[in-house]
């Protein structure tokens, strides 16, 4: 049951990000920059995991969360990993 709450929360956050992206003058550019920065941050976290010991798995959920959420999405993934692991 709690899984559905996470799914609903994720959908609401994705819709909110899309709405805020379209409020600016260049929505496509804003979404692309956010996605690229999120994926770059995910890659940096995974590469620096060799030295720090903090890594995130690369799968469809982490990639989509970092692409939709950008840098705050990756930070959220790191916080959730610390809480549940």
Residue, then its C-alpha position, 0 to 999 in steps of 0.5 A: x500500500x505504501x508503494x502506491x503512495x511513493x508512485x503517486x508522489x513521484x507522479x505529482x512531483x513530475x507534473x509539478x516540474x513540467x508545469x514549472x518548466x513551461x512557465x518560463x520562456x524556453x521550456x524545452x531548454x530548461x527541461x533539457x538542462x535540468x535532465x543533463x545536470x541530473x544525469x551528470x550529477x548521478x554519474x559524478x556520484x557513481x564515479x566518486x563512490x570509489x573514493x567515498x563509498x557512497x554509490x547509487x545503482x544505475x537502473x531505470x528508477x535512478x536514471x528517471x529520477x535524476x533526469x526528471x528531478x535534476x540535482x535535487x532528485x539525485x540528492x533525494x536518492x542519496x537521502x533515501x539510500x541513507x534512510x533505508x539502507 
